Amino acid sequence: MLFISTSGALGRYVQLPVPVTIATRGVLAFFLLFLFCRWKGISLHIRSGDRFMVLLSGVLMCLHWLTYFYALQMSNVALGMLSLFTYPVITAFLEPLILKTKFQRIHVLLGILVLCGLYFLTPDLDFGNSKTLALVLGVTSALFYALRNIILKSKAASYHGSMLMVYQTGIIGFLLLPAFFFIDGQTLLSQWEGIIALAVLTTAIGHTLFLTTFKHFSMTSVSIISSIQPIYGILIGAIFLSEIPTVATIIGGTFILGSVVIESIRTSR
């Protein structure tokens, strides 16, 4: 969670068009993870019946990263990360639809808590306001992330986390490859520190460790652990970017993270 939490501050720090940032991040992480798998002798074979789901999860991850980074660029670390963290409650609503599990009425209450949190995060309902649009993009990113996690949960037990991230990053890099035609190499190299940090710390290390936890914990436990991520991210943003969250942001974040913790603890019991 600490490694993944760097995405907020780095997403604000890197001054490149979002598709270029994500494409570079994906390509670099792909090569790093591919070499790591070869070094460790980790198989890259995917059973034919799983290939479509792995491909779909890569597309969803690409959409998740794009919308999340646009949200960060249009607002700040706190708003971007907190709007993304509606994903555990979105997951609770999606699982009965996708996995045919029983719907639980308490999720309606948790959904209301999340809406209260989003109300405090929203400056107004004017879609001409960049922060309102950022909030919409952040929640959209949460939807893509929830779908991706549900899809990969059933596959994580069968495959190594690094191997799954090889395909995830490879698909992202391939889909966004045309973005490199719209930027010159010198501009890209000027942002090399942030790009390398995104590829290595956030993606290759952070997301690989995150996928590996799927083998050892339930999605409930993962959600509880994940709830620390926005707090880490906001602290990193405050220290390195001097982005101090407002009182309204803190209240909204408390509602959102509170719903995550309540759902996680309730499910565990």
N, C-alpha and C positions, 0 to 999 in steps of 0.2 A: 504493500500500500504506500509505503514511503517513496519508493521508486516511481510508481505510477502517478503519485501526487505531483510530481515535477511537471506533468503535462500542462497544468494550468499556467504556471509562471513562464514555462518555455514557449507555450503557445502565444503568450503576449510578447515575449522577448524577441522571437524571430520575426523580422520585418520582411516577409516574403508573401506573395500571393498564396492563399491557403492551399490550392491544389498542388502547387510546387512544393510547399513545405511537407505535405502529406506524402507526395510521390517520392521525394528524396528520403524521407523517414522510412517509407516502406521498402525502397530499394536497398538502402544501406542495412537495415535490419534483416532483410531477406538474406543477403550475402553473409552477414555475421552469423545468423542462426544456421544457415546451410553448412557453413564451415564447421560450426560447433557440432552439428549432428554427425558430420563425416568423421570428425575427430573422436567423438564418443561412440561411434558405431551405432547410432540411433537410426533405425529403419525409417525410410521415407515412403514406404509402400502404404497405400490406402486401398482398402477393399472396394471392389467395384460398386457395391451397394451403398457405400458411404460417400462416394465422390461428389454427388450432387449436393448433399448437405454441407460438406466442407466448402464447396464452391460458393454456395449460398451464404454461408457464414462469413466468408471472405468479402463478399459484396456488401453485406450488412455492416461489417466492420469498417469498410471503406466509407460508407455513408455516415456511420457513427462519427468517425474521425473528422470528416469534412464539416458536418453540421456543428460539431463541438468546437472546432477551431474557429469557425465563423462566429459562433456565439462569444468566444473569448475575445476575438478582435473587435467585436462591436460593443463589448461591455467591460468587464473586469474579471479577475480570477474568481472572486467570491460568487458573483452571479452565475458565471459560466459553470462552475463546479457544482453549485447547489441545485441549479436547474437540471443538470445531468443526473443528480442523485434522487430524482423521482423514479429512476429505473427499478429499484426493488419493489415499489408499490405497483408500478406498471406490470412488472413480472407476475405479481400476485393475481392481477386481473387476467393476464394472458395465459397463464398455465392451465386454468380450467378449459379455456377455449382450444388450446393447441394439444395439450396432453390429456384432455378429457378427465381431469381431476374434479373433485367436488368443489363448487364455488362456496365460499364462506362469507357470511353477511358482514362480519367485522371488517372485511376489506373495504366496504362502502365507507365506514367510519374513517379508516386510514386514508382513503382517497380524499375525504373531506379535509383531513388534516393537511394533506399535501396541497390541496387547493388553497387553504388558508395561508400556507407558506408561500405559495406562488403569488398570492394577493399582496403580501408584504414586499416581495421581491419586485413586483411590477410598479414602475413609477406612475404609469397611467395606462389607459387602454388605447392609446394612440399608436397605430402601427407605423406611423412615420417616425416614432421615437426609436432610436437605435437599441436602447436597453429592452424595450418591449419585444422587438424583433429578435434580440439575442436570447431572451427568455423562451420564445417560441422555438427557436433553433435548438436551444439546450434541451427542451422537453422532447423535441423530435429526435435528437441524438440519443436521448434516454430510451425512446421506443426502439430504435435500431439496435441499441446495446442489449436491451432486454431480450429481443428476438434472437440475437446472436448467441447470448448465453444459454438460452433455453435449448437451442439447436445443438450447441457443443457439449452441453451437460451430459448427454447420452453417449457422446463419443470420447469424452475425456478419460473414461476408465480404460478404453481400448488403446489409446495412442498417447505417446509422450507429448508433454506440453510444448517443448521446443519444436517438435515435428509439426504440430498443428499451427504454430506461429510461423513456421517456414511457409506454409501454404497461405496463411492469412496475409502475411506481408507481401508475398509474391503476387497474389491476386491484386492487392492494392496498388503495388508498383506497376503492374501491367495495365490496369484500368486507367491509371493517371499518367501513364508515360507521355501522352501528347502534351502535357503541361510544360515539359522541358523545352518545347519548341517556342514558347512564349517568354523566355527569359534568357539573358546572356550568362555565360559562365562566370564572369567577374562578379556579378551581383550575387550569384549563388554562393560563390566562395567567400564573399564578405560576411556571410552568416554561418560559417562552418561550425563555430563553437556550439551554437544552439541546436543546429541540425544533428551534429554528432551526439550531443547529450540526449536529444529526443530518440535517436535511433538506438543508442546503447543503453542508457539508464532507464528511460521510460518504456521502450518497446522490447528490446531484446532481453533485458533482465526482468523488468517489472511485469510485463504481460505474460512472459513465460512462467514466472513464479506463480502468477495469478491463476493461469490455466492448470498448473500442477496441483494447486490446492483443491481443485474440483475432485481429484482422486481421493483426497483424505478427509474432506469436510462436506457436509450437506450444503445446499445453496443457502439455507438459513444461516449456518455458521459463517459462510462466506459473506453474506449480507451484513452480519454483525461486525465482522472484521473490517469490511469495506466502509462502514460508516465513519471511520476515522479519516478516510481519504480527503474529504473536503476541508476538514480541520487542518490537516497537514498542508494542503494546498493553499489555504488562506494564509497560514503562518508563513509559508515560503514566499507568497506574493507580498505580504507585509514587510518581510525582511529584505527581499531583493528588489522589489519593484515599488516599495512604499505605498502599496494599495491597502489602506485601512478600511475595513468594512463599516458601513453605516449601521445605526441602531436597527433600522428597518430590515436590513440584510441579516443581521444576527437573529432577529425575531423570526423572520421567514425561514432561515436555516434551521432554527430550533424546531419548528413545526415539521419540516421535511425530514430531518435526521431523527426526530422523535418517532415519526411514523415507521421509519426503517427499523429502529431498535425495538419498538413495540411488537411489530410483526415478526421480527426474528426471534425474540425471546418467547413470544406466544407459541410460535411453531415448534421451537425447541422443546417446550414443556409438553 
